[in-house]
Amino acid sequence: MRNWSANLSTWFVAAIATLLIWTWAADRTRETRELKGTISFRSSDPKQHFVDPIKPLAITLSIKASPASIDRIQTLLEENLIIPSGTPGFPTSPGVHNIMLVEALNNLSQIIATDATILTSRPESAKVAIGDLTTTQFPLSAKISLAEYESASINPSVVLVTLPTSAIDAMKNLQVEAVVDTKDLSTGKNTAPARLQLPESVGVKSDQVTFVPDQAVVTFTLRRKTDNIKLATVPLQIAASPTDLKGFDIIFAQDDGVLRDVILIGPPTALKDIESGKFAVAAIVPLNSGDLGSKVAKKAISNWILPPGVSVESVGGKQIVNPEIALKIEPRTSQAITPEADTEPPLPTPNSP
């Protein structure tokens, strides 16, 4: 019995010594290297939360690891290493979080599975927003670009939409757009697939929205295809009563009194008239006596001067065709008129006696 106990003790001591030697040897074979690649942040519960930004972040890491682990981590970075919410250093709660990248990366299961230690990162941190998602039902409306059409019907007529909870109010009285590309369609009756999107005015990124189903079919009669042109600038004009305008000086407070990058759609002949200068396009900003008296700082465009059949598709890359225009309104200071001094006529020269 005594010999067995002694042998066990000897074996245990040998095992510990072997482990220490192996650990020391492993550490001696670890080297410090600089690796480059990308990482991304994702929600661990994508049905309940979204993460912004979702685009990959370029990163440079200094790590200490064995050659095999270095190769493994380099592959992960080249494939875009994902950091899910709930990882230590990356909370799951909604809000904007400043993520210390070394802490979050060292707590990833893929890194823990290696013998690597991440020492530093460039950048050191990243700001990541987590937001709540809501799933609800919305009707669809057809958006058929560059075409005159009629009798559009959509199947399905409603879809389930998962979108940021903060955007629900912005979607009131709005519909999901079923976008049809008419490029390869002929005139007459068409049945075409449609891509789904939220109206641009809602201001939600496409990667924060999902649709079920994710596509629709639109049936419509295409009467005529239209064309489009892009105008670098379109002048702004004030529309107001001449009587009201007499007492004020009005300046467009930005962009030198023009709109930039205006896309128009309509019949090709009408668009050619615009391009040749035969027809002058303008955007009208209306002002009434109340606007002038209160020196309103912004006013939306009310209408456009356009040829028949032509409409505005977008302004400055945004599909808001009547944007608000910044104004500077000041009461006109009339110059005081200095009356001429009254001069008495010279006295007659007395006659000599």
Secondary structure, 3 states (H helix, E strand, C coil): CHHHHHHHHHHHHHHHHHHHHHHHHHHHHCEEEEEEEEEEEECCCCCCEEEECCCCEEEEEEEEECHHHHHHHHHHHHCCEEEECCCCCCCCCCEEEEEEHHHHHHCCHHHHCCCCEEEEEECCEEEEEEEEEEEEEEEEEEEECCEEEEEEEEECCEEEEEEEHHHCHHHCCCCEEEEECCCCCCCEEEEEEEEEECCHHHCCCHHHCEEECCEEEEEEEEEEECEEEEEEEEEEEEECCHHHHCCEEEEECCHHHEEEEEEEEECHHHHHHHHHCCCCCEEEEECCHHHHHCCCCEEECCEEECCCCCEEEEECCECCCCCEEEEEEEECCCCCCCCCCCCCCCCCCCCCC
